[in-house]
Amino acid sequence: MSKHFPKTNKLLILAALLLTLIGCANKSLAGLPKDILGIGVGMGKTDAQKRLEEIAVFERSEDKGQQVWRLKDTSQFIILSVGYDAENKVRYVAGITNENGTRKLSYADVGDLNSSKQNVSPGNYEYIWDVPETPAHPAYQVVAHGNKPEYSMLLTLKKTGGQDPDEEERERR
């Protein structure tokens, strides 16, 4: 910028550019799922259980407050796995998609692929979006994973930050 351009104008232009970049980042996150079938990260266990009983049949409990539920409507997902933290809030929800279902879940349907972290190799497709904390929900990740290039087989929303490192490693596996 020229030395004749007032410093105030330079700051205004820089501020406008920064706000534009923030707006673009927020727009790319705006379409990301906040829940899977009404179950979202940070939701209380009582509310989550009530919703799960409406849409699914309890299958089993696993270690560390994890539960597996078989869905009644299997047009998109067949199983939901839900994990709770020490405060009895949902720390993750994962939906296993129905490959034979009527509603396939393409990676692009989950979110803007250009704004995702991508771990892609033949037979392994993973797209990850980081969603910052807001007053309505804690920070979380959206992870779409599968072995086909077009459709996700697993959609996970999981709380980020403040977790036990062993817990995070187990979820990655």
C-alpha positions in Angstrom: 0.0 0.0 0.0 1.2 3.5 -0.8 2.6 5.8 1.9 0.0 8.3 0.8 -2.8 6.0 1.8 -3.9 7.0 5.4 -3.0 4.5 8.1 -6.7 4.5 9.2 -7.8 3.3 5.8 -5.2 0.6 5.8 -6.5 -0.7 9.1 -10.1 -0.6 7.9 -9.3 -2.5 4.8 -7.4 -5.1 6.8 -10.3 -5.4 9.3 -12.7 -5.9 6.4 -10.5 -8.5 4.8 -10.3 -10.4 8.2 -14.1 -10.3 8.7 -14.5 -11.6 5.1 -12.2 -14.5 5.8 -13.9 -15.3 9.1 -17.3 -15.1 7.3 -16.1 -17.6 4.7 -14.8 -20.0 7.3 -18.1 -19.8 9.3 -20.0 -20.3 6.0 -18.1 -23.5 5.3 -18.9 -24.8 8.8 -22.6 -23.6 8.7 -23.9 -26.7 6.9 -22.1 -29.3 9.1 -24.4 -31.6 11.1 -25.0 -30.5 14.7 -26.5 -33.9 15.5 -27.3 -37.3 14.1 -31.0 -38.1 14.3 -31.4 -35.6 17.1 -28.5 -36.8 19.2 -25.7 -34.1 19.5 -22.5 -33.6 21.4 -23.1 -32.0 24.8 -26.7 -33.2 25.0 -27.7 -34.5 28.4 -28.0 -38.3 28.9 -31.6 -38.1 29.9 -32.6 -36.2 26.8 -30.4 -38.5 24.6 -31.9 -41.6 26.1 -35.5 -40.3 25.5 -34.7 -39.6 21.9 -32.9 -42.9 21.4 -35.9 -44.8 22.8 -38.1 -43.1 20.2 -36.0 -44.0 17.2 -34.1 -47.2 18.2 -33.9 -50.4 20.2 -31.2 -50.7 22.8 -28.7 -53.4 21.9 -25.9 -53.3 24.4 -23.7 -51.3 26.8 -19.9 -51.2 26.4 -17.0 -49.8 28.5 -16.8 -46.2 29.5 -20.5 -45.3 29.2 -20.9 -46.3 25.6 -24.1 -47.7 24.2 -25.1 -49.3 20.9 -28.6 -48.8 19.5 -30.3 -50.5 16.5 -32.4 -48.0 14.6 -36.1 -48.7 13.7 -35.9 -46.7 10.4 -32.8 -48.0 8.6 -33.2 -46.0 5.4 -29.9 -44.2 6.1 -28.3 -45.5 9.3 -28.6 -48.9 10.9 -26.8 -48.4 14.2 -26.1 -45.5 16.5 -23.3 -45.7 19.0 -23.3 -43.1 21.8 -20.7 -42.4 24.4 -21.2 -40.3 27.6 -18.7 -38.3 29.6 -18.3 -38.1 33.4 -21.0 -35.4 33.5 -23.5 -37.6 31.7 -23.4 -35.6 28.5 -22.9 -37.0 25.0 -19.2 -37.0 24.1 -19.7 -38.7 20.8 -22.4 -40.1 18.5 -21.6 -42.3 15.6 -24.0 -43.5 12.9 -23.2 -46.6 10.8 -24.8 -46.1 7.4 -26.9 -48.7 5.6 -25.1 -49.5 2.4 -28.4 -50.9 1.0 -30.6 -48.1 2.4 -32.6 -45.7 0.3 -30.7 -42.6 1.6 -26.9 -42.9 0.9 -24.7 -40.3 2.7 -22.2 -38.8 0.3 -19.2 -37.0 1.8 -20.3 -33.8 0.1 -23.7 -34.0 1.8 -21.9 -33.9 5.2 -19.9 -30.7 4.5 -17.8 -28.7 2.1 -15.0 -31.1 1.3 -12.6 -28.2 0.5 -12.8 -27.1 4.1 -12.1 -30.5 5.5 -8.9 -32.3 6.6 -8.6 -35.2 4.2 -7.0 -38.6 4.8 -7.6 -40.3 1.5 -6.0 -43.4 0.0 -7.5 -46.2 -2.1 -10.1 -48.0 0.0 -9.9 -45.4 2.8 -11.7 -42.1 2.7 -11.9 -39.8 5.7 -13.0 -36.2 5.9 -12.7 -34.3 9.1 -14.2 -30.9 10.1 -13.4 -29.0 13.3 -16.4 -27.1 14.7 -15.5 -24.4 17.3 -17.3 -24.1 20.6 -20.4 -21.9 20.7 -22.8 -21.1 23.5 -25.1 -23.8 22.1 -22.5 -26.6 22.0 -18.9 -27.6 22.9 -16.2 -27.8 20.3 -16.5 -31.0 18.3 -15.3 -32.8 15.1 -17.4 -34.1 12.3 -15.8 -37.2 10.8 -17.1 -39.0 7.7 -15.3 -42.2 6.9 -15.7 -45.1 4.5 -14.0 -47.4 2.0 -15.8 -46.1 -1.1 -15.0 -42.8 -2.8 -18.6 -41.6 -3.1 -20.4 -42.6 0.2 -19.6 -42.5 3.9 -20.1 -45.7 5.9 -19.6 -44.0 9.3 -20.5 -40.5 10.4 -19.2 -39.4 13.8 -19.6 -36.3 15.9 -17.2 -36.2 18.8 -16.3 -33.7 21.4 -12.8 -32.3 21.2 -10.6 -31.0 23.9 -10.7 -31.9 27.6 -10.8 -35.7 27.1 -8.7 -38.4 28.6 -5.9 -39.2 26.0 -6.7 -42.9 26.4 -10.3 -42.2 25.5 -9.4 -40.2 22.4 -7.1 -43.0 21.2 -9.8 -45.6 21.7 -12.2 -43.5 19.7 -9.7 -43.1 16.9 -9.5 -46.9 16.6 
